[in-house]
Amino acid sequence: MKNLILLVILIPVICFSQHKPLSIFDNLIGKTWKADGNWNNGSVFKQEKSFEYSLDSTIVIANTIGFIDQKGKKLGKRNFGIRQYDKKSDSINPKLSLGLISNGRH
């Protein structure tokens, strides 16, 4: 009887305390992070990055908007990245990171 009571108490605790490795992104999800400034050469820098969960929260997608023209006037999609937890290495690995525009201003 004691074992049964112990199981009834522990099962919900064990179920709710499962490891969520991508939870480190929780504070970033659904928000837009903005950076405005200037490069060392004086040209303007502007970037907006947003994060979202996808595939039942098994991956994190990062979208970046930045300047897509040489003059630094036109904003557009600049980079796209995917992060996924790798059980073998027990780490979060970039699965894909695409620089959508390359204008030499990195």
VOPAGU-2260 file (C-alpha; in pm, 1 decimal, decimal comma):
REM VOPAGU-2260
SITE   aa  ch    i         X         Y         Z
SITE  MET   A    0       0,0       0,0       0,0
SITE  LYS   A    1     285,5     240,5      81,9
SITE  ASN   A    2     440,0     171,2    -259,5
SITE  LEU   A    3     112,1     248,6    -432,9
SITE  ILE   A    4      77,9     580,9    -251,0
SITE  LEU   A    5     438,3     666,6    -332,9
SITE  LEU   A    6     379,7     590,5    -702,7
SITE  VAL   A    7      61,9     800,8    -711,2
SITE  ILE   A    8     260,0    1093,8    -569,9
SITE  LEU   A    9     575,0    1052,0    -781,6
SITE  ILE   A   10     425,9     981,6   -1124,8
SITE  PRO   A   11     292,4    1337,2   -1178,8
SITE  VAL   A   12     619,3    1484,4   -1051,2
SITE  ILE   A   13     825,2    1272,4   -1289,9
SITE  CYS   A   14     594,8    1348,4   -1584,4
SITE  PHE   A   15     613,7    1726,0   -1535,4
SITE  SER   A   16     987,0    1737,7   -1473,0
SITE  GLN   A   17    1092,0    1594,0   -1808,4
SITE  HIS   A   18    1397,5    1754,0   -1962,7
SITE  LYS   A   19    1311,2    2030,7   -2216,2
SITE  PRO   A   20    1649,7    2123,0   -2364,3
SITE  LEU   A   21    1513,0    2397,1   -2590,7
SITE  SER   A   22    1351,8    2575,5   -2296,4
SITE  ILE   A   23    1657,3    2803,6   -2285,0
SITE  PHE   A   24    1494,9    2983,2   -2581,0
SITE  ASP   A   25    1165,2    3047,0   -2396,2
SITE  ASN   A   26    1249,8    3411,0   -2316,5
SITE  LEU   A   27    1329,0    3478,5   -2683,5
SITE  ILE   A   28    1025,1    3311,6   -2839,7
SITE  GLY   A   29     757,9    3539,7   -2979,7
SITE  LYS   A   30     962,5    3856,1   -2941,1
SITE  THR   A   31    1158,6    4069,7   -3183,5
SITE  TRP   A   32    1510,5    4173,9   -3083,9
SITE  LYS   A   33    1640,1    4490,6   -3249,7
SITE  ALA   A   34    1987,8    4637,7   -3290,4
SITE  ASP   A   35    2061,4    4980,8   -3436,2
SITE  GLY   A   36    2402,3    5137,4   -3471,5
SITE  ASN   A   37    2693,9    5204,7   -3701,2
SITE  TRP   A   38    2977,0    4991,7   -3836,2
SITE  ASN   A   39    3337,3    5106,4   -3780,4
SITE  ASN   A   40    3337,3    5259,1   -4127,3
SITE  GLY   A   41    3036,4    5477,7   -4035,6
SITE  SER   A   42    2773,7    5292,6   -4238,6
SITE  VAL   A   43    2443,8    5225,1   -4067,2
SITE  PHE   A   44    2372,9    4887,6   -3904,2
SITE  LYS   A   45    2021,1    4767,1   -3835,1
SITE  GLN   A   46    1899,9    4418,0   -3756,6
SITE  GLU   A   47    1582,8    4256,0   -3625,6
SITE  LYS   A   48    1579,1    3894,8   -3509,3
SITE  SER   A   49    1278,1    3688,1   -3407,4
SITE  PHE   A   50    1252,4    3334,6   -3271,0
SITE  GLU   A   51     971,7    3078,8   -3285,0
SITE  TYR   A   52     916,7    2713,8   -3199,5
SITE  SER   A   53     816,0    2474,7   -3475,3
SITE  LEU   A   54     745,2    2102,9   -3520,2
SITE  ASP   A   55     580,2    2064,9   -3178,3
SITE  SER   A   56     859,1    2264,4   -3011,2
SITE  THR   A   57    1131,7    2026,5   -3128,5
SITE  ILE   A   58    1313,7    2300,2   -3320,4
SITE  VAL   A   59    1367,8    2673,7   -3285,6
SITE  ILE   A   60    1359,8    2891,6   -3595,5
SITE  ALA   A   61    1544,8    3222,6   -3605,8
SITE  ASN   A   62    1459,2    3482,2   -3870,4
SITE  THR   A   63    1674,6    3788,3   -3923,2
SITE  ILE   A   64    1586,8    4107,2   -4108,3
SITE  GLY   A   65    1858,1    4350,3   -4208,8
SITE  PHE   A   66    1976,1    4569,3   -4491,4
SITE  ILE   A   67    1969,9    4391,2   -4826,4
SITE  ASP   A   68    2117,1    4664,7   -5043,1
SITE  GLN   A   69    2465,3    4817,0   -5068,0
SITE  LYS   A   70    2345,8    5160,8   -4957,1
SITE  GLY   A   71    2190,2    5033,3   -4634,2
SITE  LYS   A   72    1844,5    5169,5   -4709,8
SITE  LYS   A   73    1627,6    4865,9   -4792,0
SITE  LEU   A   74    1533,2    4613,5   -4520,0
SITE  GLY   A   75    1453,1    4251,1   -4602,4
SITE  LYS   A   76    1506,5    3888,6   -4501,4
SITE  ARG   A   77    1874,0    3848,7   -4425,6
SITE  ASN   A   78    1925,4    3515,0   -4247,0
SITE  PHE   A   79    1730,9    3203,8   -4148,3
SITE  GLY   A   80    1846,4    2949,1   -3891,5
SITE  ILE   A   81    1721,7    2631,5   -3724,7
SITE  ARG   A   82    1834,7    2498,5   -3385,3
SITE  GLN   A   83    1758,5    2145,2   -3270,7
SITE  TYR   A   84    1852,2    1941,5   -2963,2
SITE  ASP   A   85    2088,5    1651,7   -3038,8
SITE  LYS   A   86    2042,2    1364,6   -2792,1
SITE  LYS   A   87    2373,5    1197,5   -2883,2
SITE  SER   A   88    2590,3    1495,3   -2797,9
SITE  ASP   A   89    2345,2    1639,4   -2540,9
SITE  SER   A   90    2374,3    1978,3   -2706,2
SITE  ILE   A   91    2178,4    2220,7   -2919,8
SITE  ASN   A   92    2313,4    2223,4   -3271,7
SITE  PRO   A   93    2248,9    2449,4   -3565,0
SITE  LYS   A   94    2082,6    2232,7   -3828,2
SITE  LEU   A   95    2064,9    2504,4   -4088,9
SITE  SER   A   96    2183,0    2859,9   -4115,9
SITE  LEU   A   97    2132,6    3035,8   -4444,3
SITE  GLY   A   98    2267,6    3377,5   -4525,0
SITE  LEU   A   99    1996,4    3480,5   -4764,8
SITE  ILE   A  100    2173,6    3794,8   -4880,5
SITE  SER   A  101    2547,3    3848,3   -4902,8
SITE  ASN   A  102    2646,4    4205,4   -4974,4
SITE  GLY   A  103    2992,1    4206,6   -4819,9
SITE  ARG   A  104    2885,8    4407,1   -4514,7
SITE  HIS   A  105    2925,0    4141,4   -4243,4
